[in-house]
């Protein structure tokens, strides 16, 4: 298939990429906020299923694309300390979310049970995030090494 | 840092920013921003500008005190 001619020069291309970058991240966080707020307001699963699927496809697609290129993050490093901190943030966020959901569904009657369930879910999320981040970090490092070696082979030719 | 060498070379050839932009295949604003030091062009674009102005990379883009 013939590619369409690009009308932009390299400066405009960089600026467009920057605009698209802001747009994608705005959509990502706005979609997440919409999902959380709708869930807390008691929206049925059928109402949020579409948004949830788009969010997951976006998140997974970006993760896979980054791993394939050996890219982790601009500021964070793929080490255990950072992964523990990121997982703790994820676990805490889910614990607060679950606590809010249970309180809303029970009308604030079962505080003790709500706290136990929230802490349990938070700990499970922490462990799940840590395992996934550790696997993704290992895959990214492996990919980086492979790409580095490919560059070396090109230099030898 | 402003690229005075590039601006001088362009003026010496009696080219407007618009004319140089046309020769190189970019917008006038891009040329203006390179001269003002507000945009770092790729090596490809630097070479195209050098060819259009009949100068070398050293003439237009080397900065003695950049360190």
Backbone of each chain as ProteinMPNN parsed JSONL, in Angstrom:
{"seq_chain_A": "XXXXXXXXXXXXXXXXXXXXXXXXXXXXXXXXXXXXXXXXXXXXXXXXXXXXXXXXXXXXXXXXXXXXXXXXXXXXXXXXXXXXXXXXXXXXXXXXXXXXXXXXXXXXXXXXXXXXXXXXXXXXXXXXXXXXXXXXXXXXXXXXXXXXXXXXXXXXX", "coords_chain_A": {"N_chain_A": [[0.846, -1.198, 0.0], [0.528, 2.206, -0.833], [2.173, 4.771, 0.916], [0.849, 7.735, 2.414], [1.86, 11.076, 1.581], [3.906, 12.854, 3.84], [3.057, 15.896, 5.165], [4.331, 17.449, 7.001], [7.197, 19.126, 8.41], [10.302, 18.234, 10.143], [10.311, 19.601, 12.618], [7.622, 20.313, 12.988], [6.597, 17.764, 13.047], [7.698, 16.787, 15.435], [6.401, 18.489, 17.234], [3.754, 17.747, 16.807], [3.845, 15.101, 17.688], [4.311, 15.606, 20.381], [1.923, 16.855, 21.101], [0.166, 14.733, 20.623], [1.148, 12.956, 22.498], [0.464, 14.236, 24.915], [-2.303, 14.157, 24.603], [-2.881, 11.367, 24.579], [-2.055, 10.58, 27.18], [-3.748, 12.166, 28.706], [-6.239, 11.054, 28.001], [-5.84, 8.469, 29.037], [-5.626, 8.834, 31.901], [-8.004, 10.208, 32.37], [-9.897, 8.36, 31.563], [-9.425, 6.328, 33.432], [-10.12, 7.714, 35.776], [-12.818, 8.167, 35.224], [-13.773, 5.524, 35.212], [-13.319, 4.758, 37.897], [-14.887, 6.629, 39.313], [-17.449, 6.106, 38.254], [-17.776, 3.455, 39.103], [-17.73, 3.774, 41.889], [-20.07, 5.182, 42.136], [-21.896, 3.28, 41.7], [-22.439, 2.231, 39.168], [-23.65, -0.181, 36.812], [-21.927, -3.193, 35.663], [-22.274, -3.648, 32.93], [-22.446, -1.1, 31.965], [-19.952, 0.048, 32.239], [-18.256, -1.626, 30.957], [-17.305, -1.33, 28.293], [-15.633, 0.968, 28.396], [-13.783, -0.011, 30.222], [-12.613, -2.11, 28.782], [-11.395, -0.699, 26.657], [-9.576, 0.819, 28.125], [-7.94, -1.211, 29.226], [-6.899, -2.397, 26.894], [-5.469, -0.23, 25.869], [-3.591, 0.187, 27.966], [-2.274, -2.342, 28.114], [-1.378, -2.587, 25.478], [0.429, -0.419, 25.27], [2.272, -1.199, 27.206], [3.293, -3.618, 26.135], [4.362, -2.665, 23.711], [6.382, -0.969, 24.669], [8.038, -2.796, 26.066], [8.905, -4.406, 23.957], [10.594, -2.655, 22.68], [12.51, -2.342, 24.516], [12.158, -0.375, 26.443], [11.686, 1.175, 29.553], [10.933, 3.347, 31.564], [10.798, 6.96, 31.771], [11.741, 8.134, 34.135], [11.691, 6.263, 36.249], [13.418, 3.323, 37.467], [13.986, -0.1, 36.416], [14.173, -1.705, 38.902], [14.18, -3.638, 42.003], [13.558, -2.101, 44.299], [12.21, 0.175, 43.295], [10.072, -1.109, 42.044], [8.775, -2.263, 44.24], [7.931, 0.047, 45.574], [6.2, 1.177, 43.633], [4.302, -0.87, 43.446], [3.286, -0.785, 46.021], [1.993, 1.68, 45.998], [0.002, 1.108, 44.107], [-1.344, -0.999, 45.451], [-2.271, 0.359, 47.728], [-3.987, 2.252, 46.555], [-5.946, 0.571, 45.454], [-6.895, -0.612, 47.797], [-8.078, 1.576, 49.103], [-10.047, 2.159, 47.214], [-11.595, -0.235, 47.211], [-12.448, -0.225, 49.864], [-14.061, 2.066, 49.851], [-16.01, 1.218, 47.997], [-17.21, -0.982, 49.347], [-18.193, 0.258, 51.637], [-20.058, 1.96, 50.428], [-21.833, 0.113, 49.28], [-22.799, -1.236, 51.535], [-23.894, 0.669, 53.036], [-22.361, 1.832, 55.008], [-22.315, 0.247, 57.278], [-20.708, -1.963, 58.055], [-17.903, -1.476, 59.184], [-15.601, -2.73, 60.26], [-15.394, -5.182, 58.816], [-15.182, -4.093, 56.294], [-12.714, -2.786, 56.415], [-10.977, -4.965, 56.821], [-11.393, -6.46, 54.472], [-10.608, -4.56, 52.576], [-7.895, -4.18, 53.219], [-6.967, -6.775, 52.77], [-7.488, -7.067, 49.991], [-5.895, -5.016, 49.07], [-3.33, -5.923, 49.807], [-3.198, -8.249, 48.262], [-3.299, -7.086, 45.706], [-0.935, -5.597, 45.809], [0.962, -7.704, 45.887], [0.406, -8.96, 43.441], [0.946, -6.876, 41.594], [3.66, -6.517, 42.128], [4.758, -8.974, 41.318], [4.063, -8.947, 38.576], [5.364, -6.567, 37.725], [8.0, -7.277, 38.257], [8.357, -9.402, 36.463], [7.893, -8.031, 34.006], [9.968, -6.154, 34.156], [12.192, -7.797, 34.019], [11.825, -8.906, 31.474], [12.055, -6.562, 29.936], [14.724, -5.803, 30.435], [16.038, -8.02, 29.33], [15.303, -7.692, 26.676], [16.502, -5.239, 26.121], [19.19, -5.98, 26.284], [19.316, -7.768, 24.15], [18.763, -6.059, 21.997], [20.963, -4.353, 22.207], [23.031, -6.147, 21.621], [22.374, -6.737, 18.985], [22.944, -4.298, 17.75], [25.721, -4.294, 18.072], [26.475, -6.391, 16.37], [25.824, -5.282, 13.903], [27.726, -3.247, 13.8], [30.055, -4.677, 13.475], [29.999, -5.528, 10.883]], "CA_chain_A": [[0.0, 0.0, 0.0], [1.335, 3.417, -0.927], [2.006, 5.641, 2.084], [0.522, 9.123, 2.086], [2.997, 11.976, 1.776], [3.862, 13.608, 5.097], [3.121, 17.339, 4.891], [4.993, 18.155, 8.103], [8.654, 19.008, 8.487], [10.661, 17.507, 11.367], [9.914, 20.36, 13.818], [6.178, 20.149, 13.145], [6.378, 16.364, 13.423], [8.001, 16.692, 16.878], [5.353, 19.18, 17.99], [2.541, 16.916, 16.719], [4.062, 13.966, 18.59], [4.151, 16.11, 21.742], [0.472, 17.054, 21.294], [-0.444, 13.401, 20.707], [1.603, 12.408, 23.778], [-0.389, 14.827, 25.959], [-3.661, 13.657, 24.373], [-2.992, 9.965, 25.0], [-1.986, 10.477, 28.642], [-4.98, 12.743, 29.249], [-7.283, 10.027, 27.827], [-5.545, 7.368, 29.95], [-5.991, 9.164, 33.287], [-9.426, 10.579, 32.409], [-10.649, 7.099, 31.47], [-9.284, 5.666, 34.736], [-10.926, 8.48, 36.736], [-14.233, 7.913, 34.903], [-14.078, 4.158, 35.663], [-13.361, 4.742, 39.365], [-16.051, 7.407, 39.779], [-18.673, 5.38, 37.901], [-17.869, 2.28, 39.977], [-18.101, 4.234, 43.238], [-21.463, 5.651, 42.1], [-22.772, 2.119, 41.567], [-22.803, 1.927, 37.778], [-23.564, -1.62, 36.542], [-20.778, -3.637, 34.866], [-22.568, -3.49, 31.498], [-22.285, 0.312, 31.59], [-18.538, 0.455, 32.21], [-17.449, -2.68, 30.312], [-16.644, -0.795, 27.095], [-14.529, 1.838, 28.818], [-12.782, -0.853, 30.875], [-11.879, -2.836, 27.736], [-10.525, 0.271, 25.961], [-8.499, 1.156, 29.057], [-7.019, -2.341, 29.337], [-6.201, -2.548, 25.607], [-4.503, 0.875, 25.816], [-2.519, -0.061, 28.94], [-1.489, -3.52, 27.715], [-0.724, -2.282, 24.195], [1.588, 0.437, 25.543], [3.273, -1.991, 27.952], [3.935, -4.559, 25.199], [5.17, -1.882, 22.759], [7.582, -0.494, 25.372], [8.924, -3.942, 26.348], [9.507, -4.833, 22.675], [11.664, -1.719, 22.329], [13.458, -2.276, 25.645], [11.984, 0.905, 27.153], [10.97, 1.021, 30.826], [10.28, 4.599, 31.954], [11.711, 8.107, 31.719], [12.312, 8.492, 35.432], [11.812, 5.109, 37.146], [14.323, 2.264, 36.998], [13.375, -1.416, 36.605], [14.816, -2.461, 39.989], [13.248, -4.159, 43.017], [13.143, -1.02, 45.2], [11.197, 0.976, 42.587], [8.888, -1.953, 41.827], [8.069, -2.384, 45.533], [7.272, 1.333, 45.83], [5.081, 1.318, 42.68], [3.278, -1.851, 43.831], [2.665, -0.289, 47.256], [1.056, 2.744, 45.59], [-1.125, 0.406, 43.481], [-2.079, -1.722, 46.488], [-2.953, 1.345, 48.574], [-5.087, 2.822, 45.77], [-7.014, -0.437, 45.355], [-7.465, -0.776, 49.144], [-8.978, 2.726, 49.324], [-11.175, 1.993, 46.285], [-12.432, -1.341, 47.703], [-13.051, 0.269, 51.107], [-15.147, 2.973, 49.435], [-17.066, 0.416, 47.342], [-17.936, -1.78, 50.347], [-18.956, 1.212, 52.456], [-21.197, 2.446, 49.646], [-22.787, -0.985, 49.08], [-23.398, -1.677, 52.796], [-24.436, 1.836, 53.736], [-21.472, 2.213, 56.108], [-22.648, -0.525, 58.484], [-19.681, -2.95, 58.454], [-16.591, -0.835, 59.102], [-14.538, -3.707, 60.536], [-15.277, -6.088, 57.658], [-14.717, -3.273, 55.161], [-11.262, -2.559, 56.554], [-10.267, -6.248, 56.615], [-11.456, -6.786, 53.035], [-9.804, -3.572, 51.836], [-6.466, -4.487, 53.459], [-6.695, -8.034, 52.061], [-7.433, -6.8, 48.539], [-4.715, -4.173, 48.851], [-2.137, -6.782, 49.888], [-3.203, -9.113, 47.077], [-2.933, -6.227, 44.559], [0.493, -5.305, 45.967], [1.726, -8.895, 45.48], [0.198, -9.167, 41.998], [1.691, -5.818, 40.881], [5.101, -6.77, 42.29], [5.111, -10.104, 40.446], [3.981, -8.505, 37.175], [6.434, -5.587, 37.456], [9.284, -8.005, 38.24], [8.42, -10.13, 35.175], [8.04, -7.035, 32.931], [11.308, -5.554, 34.253], [13.145, -8.799, 33.514], [11.644, -8.97, 30.014], [12.598, -5.328, 29.348], [16.194, -5.874, 30.493], [16.449, -9.017, 28.339], [15.103, -7.088, 25.353], [17.554, -4.219, 25.983], [20.44, -6.7, 26.0], [19.223, -8.317, 22.788], [18.89, -4.94, 21.059], [22.363, -3.905, 22.277], [23.846, -7.12, 20.885], [22.075, -6.579, 17.547], [23.697, -3.117, 17.318], [27.129, -4.69, 18.002], [26.646, -7.196, 15.178], [25.808, -4.358, 12.766], [28.981, -2.503, 13.783], [31.145, -5.541, 13.022], [29.918, -5.794, 9.436]], "C_chain_A": [[0.883, 1.251, 0.0], [1.082, 4.329, 0.28], [1.702, 7.059, 1.643], [1.722, 10.022, 2.387], [2.818, 12.759, 3.081], [4.034, 15.095, 4.792], [3.905, 18.116, 5.933], [6.506, 18.063, 7.982], [9.002, 18.435, 9.879], [10.286, 18.252, 12.648], [8.424, 20.198, 14.078], [5.836, 18.73, 13.594], [6.621, 16.174, 14.924], [6.895, 17.335, 17.704], [4.054, 18.376, 17.969], [2.649, 15.712, 17.655], [3.867, 14.377, 20.048], [2.66, 16.305, 22.059], [-0.219, 15.703, 21.461], [-0.089, 12.728, 22.043], [0.71, 12.918, 24.916], [-1.812, 14.275, 25.845], [-3.85, 12.238, 24.879], [-2.978, 9.847, 26.525], [-3.201, 11.104, 29.301], [-6.104, 11.705, 29.163], [-7.095, 8.899, 28.834], [-6.044, 7.684, 31.363], [-7.459, 9.551, 33.408], [-10.308, 9.328, 32.373], [-10.608, 6.362, 32.809], [-10.151, 6.371, 35.781], [-12.413, 8.214, 36.506], [-14.647, 6.525, 35.404], [-14.231, 4.1, 37.184], [-14.624, 5.448, 39.869], [-17.356, 6.67, 39.471], [-18.867, 4.16, 38.797], [-18.328, 2.687, 41.37], [-19.552, 4.717, 43.291], [-22.444, 4.51, 41.838], [-23.207, 1.805, 40.152], [-22.691, 0.422, 37.532], [-22.403, -1.944, 35.609], [-21.009, -3.393, 33.382], [-22.33, -2.053, 31.034], [-20.81, 0.707, 31.45], [-17.649, -0.541, 31.463], [-16.665, -2.15, 29.11], [-15.436, 0.052, 27.448], [-13.398, 1.005, 29.426], [-11.943, -1.586, 29.823], [-10.913, -1.908, 26.994], [-9.319, 0.606, 26.834], [-7.461, 0.031, 29.126], [-6.225, -2.551, 28.049], [-5.118, -1.471, 25.483], [-3.307, 0.591, 26.727], [-1.631, -1.234, 28.501], [-0.711, -3.262, 26.423], [0.528, -1.44, 24.406], [2.685, -0.331, 26.265], [4.029, -2.915, 26.992], [4.856, -3.808, 24.227], [6.472, -1.408, 23.407], [8.562, -1.644, 25.619], [9.628, -4.378, 25.065], [10.663, -3.929, 22.259], [12.688, -1.548, 23.458], [13.367, -0.977, 26.42], [11.195, 0.653, 28.438], [10.228, 2.292, 31.187], [11.298, 5.728, 31.857], [12.458, 8.28, 33.036], [12.562, 7.283, 36.349], [12.738, 4.052, 36.552], [13.69, 0.892, 37.256], [14.105, -2.229, 37.68], [13.783, -2.795, 41.068], [12.688, -3.04, 43.895], [12.018, -0.192, 44.552], [9.917, 0.176, 42.387], [8.077, -2.132, 43.104], [7.291, -1.097, 45.817], [6.044, 1.508, 44.925], [3.949, 0.36, 43.04], [2.554, -1.4, 45.09], [1.643, 0.802, 46.941], [-0.193, 2.112, 44.977], [-1.994, -0.295, 44.51], [-2.884, -0.78, 47.371], [-4.169, 1.933, 47.846], [-6.259, 1.846, 45.689], [-7.68, -0.641, 46.713], [-8.465, 0.347, 49.435], [-10.229, 2.588, 48.466], [-12.141, 0.917, 46.801], [-13.155, -0.929, 48.984], [-14.252, 1.177, 50.779], [-16.316, 2.214, 48.826], [-17.905, -0.337, 48.375], [-18.787, -0.865, 51.238], [-20.203, 1.69, 51.723], [-22.275, 1.358, 49.531], [-23.491, -1.413, 50.373], [-23.981, -0.512, 53.598], [-23.624, 2.209, 54.97], [-21.705, 1.427, 57.393], [-21.483, -1.378, 58.989], [-18.269, -2.385, 58.295], [-15.456, -1.847, 59.251], [-14.288, -4.619, 59.351], [-14.72, -5.324, 56.455], [-13.21, -3.088, 55.209], [-10.486, -3.844, 56.274], [-10.241, -6.602, 55.127], [-10.579, -5.844, 52.208], [-8.314, -3.872, 51.993], [-6.078, -5.762, 52.707], [-6.553, -7.824, 50.564], [-6.201, -5.97, 48.191], [-3.442, -5.002, 48.85], [-2.037, -7.702, 48.669], [-2.764, -8.319, 45.839], [-1.449, -5.892, 44.592], [1.33, -6.473, 45.448], [1.629, -9.118, 43.967], [1.006, -8.15, 41.176], [3.193, -6.099, 40.936], [5.56, -7.908, 41.376], [5.126, -9.652, 38.983], [5.105, -7.531, 36.82], [7.798, -6.275, 37.379], [9.446, -8.753, 36.908], [8.663, -9.145, 34.032], [9.442, -6.414, 32.937], [12.356, -6.505, 33.688], [13.065, -8.887, 31.99], [12.258, -7.747, 29.326], [14.123, -5.364, 29.316], [16.734, -6.863, 29.453], [16.401, -8.418, 26.937], [16.189, -6.038, 25.075], [18.869, -4.873, 25.602], [20.454, -7.212, 24.566], [19.418, -7.202, 21.755], [20.315, -4.406, 21.031], [23.264, -4.831, 21.474], [23.629, -7.009, 19.377], [22.859, -5.405, 16.984], [25.17, -3.472, 17.133], [27.387, -5.468, 16.708], [26.682, -6.32, 13.928], [27.125, -3.618, 12.63], [30.12, -3.338, 13.21], [31.175, -5.717, 11.516], [30.725, -4.796, 8.611]], "O_chain_A": [[1.861, 1.335, 0.744], [-0.063, 4.622, 0.623], [2.223, 7.534, 0.633], [2.493, 9.769, 3.313], [1.733, 13.256, 3.383], [5.047, 15.502, 4.224], [4.126, 19.316, 5.771], [7.04, 17.057, 7.515], [8.11, 18.183, 10.69], [9.974, 17.621, 13.658], [7.998, 19.976, 15.211], [4.929, 18.511, 14.397], [5.855, 15.49, 15.602], [6.496, 16.806, 18.741], [3.336, 18.318, 18.967], [1.685, 15.346, 18.327], [3.333, 13.613, 20.852], [2.199, 15.963, 23.147], [-1.079, 15.539, 22.326], [-0.909, 12.028, 22.637], [0.26, 12.146, 25.763], [-2.449, 13.963, 26.851], [-4.849, 11.931, 25.529], [-3.78, 9.113, 27.102], [-3.647, 10.632, 30.346], [-6.835, 11.497, 30.131], [-8.065, 8.42, 29.421], [-6.791, 6.903, 31.952], [-8.097, 9.262, 34.42], [-11.326, 9.249, 33.059], [-11.622, 5.836, 33.267], [-10.833, 5.721, 36.573], [-13.177, 8.055, 37.457], [-15.737, 6.361, 35.954], [-15.157, 3.471, 37.698], [-15.335, 4.935, 40.733], [-18.256, 6.61, 40.309], [-19.989, 3.861, 39.205], [-19.194, 2.044, 41.964], [-20.191, 4.671, 44.342], [-23.654, 4.721, 41.762], [-24.245, 1.173, 39.953], [-21.734, -0.2, 37.995], [-21.945, -1.084, 34.856], [-20.1, -2.992, 32.656], [-22.047, -1.812, 29.86], [-20.461, 1.579, 30.654], [-16.441, -0.336, 31.347], [-15.494, -2.487, 28.933], [-14.356, -0.115, 26.881], [-12.219, 1.266, 29.186], [-10.722, -1.677, 29.948], [-9.766, -2.272, 26.732], [-8.188, 0.67, 26.353], [-6.257, 0.284, 29.09], [-5.03, -2.845, 28.091], [-3.999, -1.749, 25.052], [-2.155, 0.734, 26.316], [-0.404, -1.137, 28.514], [0.447, -3.658, 26.286], [1.568, -1.705, 23.802], [3.871, -0.151, 25.987], [5.257, -2.986, 27.032], [5.973, -4.244, 23.95], [7.532, -1.44, 22.782], [9.766, -1.495, 25.411], [10.82, -4.686, 25.087], [11.592, -4.364, 21.578], [13.602, -0.728, 23.371], [14.357, -0.515, 26.989], [10.156, -0.007, 28.411], [8.999, 2.318, 31.122], [12.506, 5.49, 31.861], [13.661, 8.542, 33.048], [13.516, 7.274, 37.127], [12.841, 3.895, 35.336], [12.935, 0.737, 38.216], [14.601, -3.32, 37.4], [12.659, -2.295, 41.043], [11.496, -3.023, 44.201], [11.005, 0.099, 45.188], [8.815, 0.703, 42.539], [6.847, -2.153, 43.067], [6.138, -1.141, 46.246], [4.984, 1.932, 45.384], [2.775, 0.721, 42.953], [1.347, -1.604, 45.221], [0.567, 0.847, 47.536], [-1.313, 2.52, 45.283], [-3.221, -0.208, 44.462], [-4.028, -1.068, 47.724], [-5.238, 2.095, 48.434], [-7.417, 2.238, 45.836], [-8.896, -0.823, 46.782], [-9.557, 0.101, 49.947], [-11.337, 2.864, 48.925], [-13.353, 1.127, 46.827], [-14.331, -1.244, 49.169], [-15.321, 1.046, 51.375], [-17.476, 2.523, 49.101], [-19.134, -0.342, 48.308], [-19.938, -1.17, 51.548], [-21.274, 1.813, 52.318], [-23.467, 1.634, 49.665], [-24.626, -1.889, 50.337], [-24.494, -0.698, 54.702], [-24.151, 2.841, 55.886], [-21.338, 1.883, 58.476], [-21.283, -1.507, 60.197], [-17.535, -2.769, 57.384], [-14.488, -1.837, 58.49], [-13.15, -4.816, 58.925], [-13.896, -5.841, 55.701], [-12.517, -3.212, 54.199], [-9.469, -3.826, 55.581], [-9.205, -6.992, 54.589], [-9.902, -6.265, 51.27], [-7.56, -3.826, 51.021], [-5.016, -5.834, 52.089], [-5.621, -8.333, 49.941], [-5.553, -6.186, 47.167], [-2.573, -4.815, 47.998], [-0.957, -7.912, 48.117], [-1.97, -8.799, 45.03], [-0.778, -5.896, 43.56], [2.273, -6.284, 44.68], [2.62, -9.42, 43.303], [1.662, -8.508, 40.197], [3.905, -5.946, 39.943], [6.611, -7.821, 40.741], [6.07, -9.932, 38.245], [5.723, -7.642, 35.762], [8.642, -5.917, 36.558], [10.519, -8.743, 36.305], [9.526, -9.377, 33.184], [10.033, -6.176, 31.883], [13.277, -6.095, 32.982], [14.085, -8.935, 31.302], [12.894, -7.866, 28.279], [14.742, -5.007, 28.314], [17.736, -6.601, 28.786], [17.309, -8.6, 26.127], [16.722, -5.95, 23.969], [19.579, -4.397, 24.716], [21.458, -7.108, 23.86], [20.138, -7.371, 20.77], [20.827, -4.047, 19.971], [24.144, -4.379, 20.742], [24.564, -7.163, 18.59], [23.386, -5.486, 15.874], [25.807, -3.027, 16.178], [28.389, -5.24, 16.03], [27.461, -6.569, 13.008], [27.603, -3.378, 11.521], [31.026, -2.819, 12.558], [32.217, -6.013, 10.932], [30.755, -4.889, 7.384]]}, "seq_chain_B": "XXXXXXXXXXXXXXXXXXXXXXXXXXXXXXXXXXXXXXXXXXXXXXXXXXXXXXXXXXXXXXXXXXX", "coords_chain_B": {"N_chain_B": [[21.248, 28.8, 22.082], [21.764, 31.452, 19.783], [21.922, 31.015, 16.225], [24.011, 32.625, 14.604], [25.805, 32.386, 12.523], [24.511, 30.901, 10.582], [22.426, 32.58, 9.881], [23.864, 34.725, 8.859], [25.144, 33.544, 6.649], [22.929, 32.958, 5.104], [21.916, 35.52, 4.58], [24.071, 36.551, 3.173], [23.838, 35.132, 0.834], [21.665, 36.309, -0.142], [19.142, 35.332, 0.5], [15.824, 34.899, 1.598], [14.222, 33.901, 4.684], [12.029, 32.431, 3.992], [12.646, 31.641, 1.352], [14.911, 30.028, 1.752], [13.762, 28.082, 3.336], [12.041, 26.912, 1.506], [13.862, 25.803, -0.327], [15.045, 23.875, 1.261], [12.961, 22.378, 2.113], [11.3, 22.733, 4.336], [9.247, 24.476, 6.805], [8.945, 28.11, 6.986], [8.944, 28.972, 9.588], [10.364, 26.992, 10.904], [13.005, 27.407, 9.977], [13.368, 29.963, 11.04], [13.232, 29.362, 13.785], [15.473, 27.715, 14.084], [17.547, 29.508, 13.55], [17.105, 31.2, 15.673], [17.852, 29.633, 17.712], [16.031, 28.009, 18.947], [15.199, 25.555, 18.175], [16.482, 22.341, 17.703], [17.88, 21.069, 14.94], [17.783, 17.963, 12.993], [20.603, 15.891, 11.981], [20.364, 15.358, 9.289], [18.751, 17.497, 8.362], [20.473, 19.61, 8.999], [22.563, 19.087, 7.224], [21.209, 19.439, 4.782], [20.643, 22.158, 4.936], [23.253, 23.185, 4.967], [24.119, 22.384, 2.392], [22.35, 23.886, 0.839], [23.177, 26.449, 1.439], [25.772, 26.45, 0.69], [27.822, 25.856, 2.487], [29.88, 24.341, 5.122], [29.287, 21.849, 7.716], [30.813, 22.553, 9.929], [31.142, 25.284, 9.481], [28.555, 26.311, 9.909], [27.347, 25.046, 12.143], [29.109, 24.42, 14.209], [30.124, 25.021, 17.505], [32.422, 26.846, 19.193], [32.639, 27.467, 21.921], [30.906, 25.72, 23.142], [31.285, 23.821, 25.095]], "CA_chain_B": [[22.153, 29.827, 21.547], [21.378, 31.859, 18.42], [22.826, 30.584, 15.161], [24.289, 33.82, 13.79], [26.537, 31.97, 11.311], [23.534, 30.464, 9.578], [21.7, 33.766, 9.427], [24.812, 35.499, 8.052], [25.321, 32.819, 5.383], [21.678, 33.118, 4.343], [21.844, 36.909, 4.115], [25.114, 36.685, 2.146], [23.313, 34.554, -0.421], [20.45, 37.09, -0.43], [17.97, 34.46, 0.599], [14.936, 35.137, 2.745], [13.949, 32.648, 5.432], [11.023, 31.722, 3.184], [13.315, 31.027, 0.198], [15.746, 28.922, 2.252], [12.836, 27.032, 3.778], [11.546, 26.239, 0.301], [14.959, 24.99, -0.875], [15.357, 22.763, 2.156], [11.75, 21.563, 2.264], [10.669, 22.872, 5.659], [8.48, 25.725, 6.891], [9.741, 29.295, 7.326], [9.04, 29.024, 11.047], [11.438, 26.084, 11.329], [14.268, 28.128, 9.742], [13.413, 31.045, 12.021], [13.522, 28.802, 15.112], [16.873, 27.233, 14.096], [18.39, 30.709, 13.67], [16.914, 31.766, 17.016], [18.354, 28.66, 18.685], [14.91, 27.432, 19.697], [14.931, 24.196, 17.686], [17.688, 21.602, 17.307], [17.555, 20.261, 13.751], [18.471, 16.677, 12.846], [21.803, 15.978, 11.153], [19.892, 15.38, 7.895], [18.326, 18.863, 8.039], [21.693, 20.444, 9.029], [23.271, 18.866, 5.954], [20.427, 20.073, 3.713], [20.839, 23.614, 5.053], [24.633, 23.444, 4.527], [24.156, 22.267, 0.931], [21.602, 25.011, 0.254], [23.912, 27.707, 1.64], [27.146, 26.27, 0.212], [28.73, 25.887, 3.646], [30.083, 23.037, 5.769], [28.689, 21.745, 9.057], [31.649, 23.339, 10.839], [30.859, 26.709, 9.263], [27.236, 26.745, 10.396], [26.805, 24.456, 13.377], [30.101, 24.161, 15.243], [30.214, 26.08, 18.518], [33.718, 26.737, 19.871], [32.524, 27.549, 23.38], [29.723, 24.968, 23.559], [31.625, 23.034, 26.275]], "C_chain_B": [[21.784, 30.153, 20.099], [22.411, 31.398, 17.395], [23.065, 31.752, 14.192], [24.974, 33.449, 12.484], [25.567, 31.582, 10.205], [22.781, 31.661, 9.007], [22.584, 34.594, 8.478], [24.982, 34.86, 6.668], [24.076, 32.972, 4.499], [21.582, 34.52, 3.757], [22.873, 37.148, 3.008], [24.635, 36.164, 0.795], [22.03, 35.241, -0.877], [19.207, 36.203, -0.481], [17.123, 34.882, 1.796], [14.765, 33.804, 3.481], [12.993, 31.774, 4.624], [11.699, 30.96, 2.038], [14.181, 29.841, 0.635], [14.862, 27.744, 2.673], [12.34, 26.216, 2.589], [12.612, 25.315, -0.283], [15.185, 23.725, -0.057], [14.153, 21.845, 2.37], [11.18, 21.567, 3.665], [9.851, 24.163, 5.672], [9.394, 26.887, 7.278], [9.968, 29.373, 8.835], [10.171, 28.128, 11.568], [12.803, 26.761, 11.149], [14.444, 29.22, 10.79], [13.806, 30.504, 13.406], [14.939, 28.233, 15.204], [17.808, 28.432, 14.288], [18.293, 31.317, 15.072], [17.419, 30.832, 18.108], [17.256, 28.003, 19.491], [14.532, 26.035, 19.22], [16.236, 23.555, 17.238], [17.362, 20.725, 16.108], [18.309, 18.922, 13.762], [19.714, 16.887, 11.971], [21.422, 16.082, 9.675], [19.518, 16.813, 7.477], [19.521, 19.821, 8.055], [22.443, 20.328, 7.705], [22.538, 19.541, 4.801], [20.615, 21.594, 3.723], [22.245, 23.986, 4.566], [24.738, 23.392, 3.004], [23.478, 23.468, 0.282], [22.378, 26.319, 0.362], [25.373, 27.608, 1.198], [28.167, 26.346, 1.322], [28.927, 24.475, 4.194], [29.375, 23.038, 7.129], [29.48, 22.581, 10.065], [31.322, 24.825, 10.729], [29.589, 27.149, 9.995], [26.866, 26.236, 11.788], [27.838, 24.149, 14.466], [30.172, 25.339, 16.206], [31.498, 25.884, 19.309], [33.555, 26.655, 21.381], [31.316, 26.766, 23.895], [29.988, 24.125, 24.796], [31.544, 23.926, 27.499]], "O_chain_B": [[21.526, 29.258, 19.294], [23.612, 31.39, 17.663], [22.437, 31.862, 13.139], [24.766, 34.099, 11.459], [25.782, 31.9, 9.035], [22.534, 31.739, 7.804], [22.126, 35.091, 7.449], [24.964, 35.551, 5.649], [24.186, 33.101, 3.28], [21.217, 34.697, 2.595], [22.6, 37.849, 2.033], [24.992, 36.7, -0.253], [21.394, 34.831, -1.848], [18.361, 36.313, -1.368], [17.647, 35.182, 2.868], [15.114, 32.739, 2.972], [13.127, 30.551, 4.578], [11.382, 29.799, 1.779], [14.192, 28.793, -0.011], [15.169, 26.582, 2.405], [12.234, 24.991, 2.659], [12.316, 24.19, -0.685], [15.475, 22.656, -0.596], [14.304, 20.686, 2.757], [10.647, 20.563, 4.139], [9.773, 24.861, 4.661], [10.476, 26.681, 7.827], [11.032, 29.782, 9.299], [10.845, 28.463, 12.543], [13.652, 26.706, 12.039], [15.525, 29.386, 11.356], [14.612, 31.113, 14.11], [15.547, 28.26, 16.275], [18.742, 28.377, 15.087], [19.261, 31.872, 15.591], [17.418, 31.187, 19.286], [17.499, 27.498, 20.587], [13.647, 25.4, 19.794], [17.005, 24.153, 16.485], [16.64, 19.737, 16.246], [19.324, 18.767, 14.44], [19.858, 17.916, 11.31], [22.066, 16.796, 8.906], [19.902, 17.284, 6.407], [19.593, 20.735, 7.234], [22.895, 21.323, 7.139], [23.169, 20.147, 3.935], [20.73, 22.23, 2.676], [22.418, 24.971, 3.848], [25.37, 24.255, 2.394], [23.973, 24.006, -0.708], [22.264, 27.191, -0.499], [26.125, 28.576, 1.317], [29.27, 26.852, 1.116], [28.24, 23.537, 3.79], [28.93, 24.076, 7.62], [28.905, 23.23, 10.938], [31.236, 25.533, 11.732], [29.549, 28.212, 10.615], [26.154, 26.913, 12.53], [27.473, 23.667, 15.537], [30.267, 26.494, 15.793], [31.655, 24.886, 20.012], [34.239, 25.878, 22.047], [30.762, 27.091, 24.946], [29.047, 23.74, 25.489], [31.792, 23.469, 28.614]]}, "name": "protein", "num_of_chains": 2, "seq": "XXXXXXXXXXXXXXXXXXXXXXXXXXXXXXXXXXXXXXXXXXXXXXXXXXXXXXXXXXXXXXXXXXXXXXXXXXXXXXXXXXXXXXXXXXXXXXXXXXXXXXXXXXXXXXXXXXXXXXXXXXXXXXXXXXXXXXXXXXXXXXXXXXXXXXXXXXXXXXXXXXXXXXXXXXXXXXXXXXXXXXXXXXXXXXXXXXXXXXXXXXXXXXXXXXXXXXXXXXXXXXXX"}
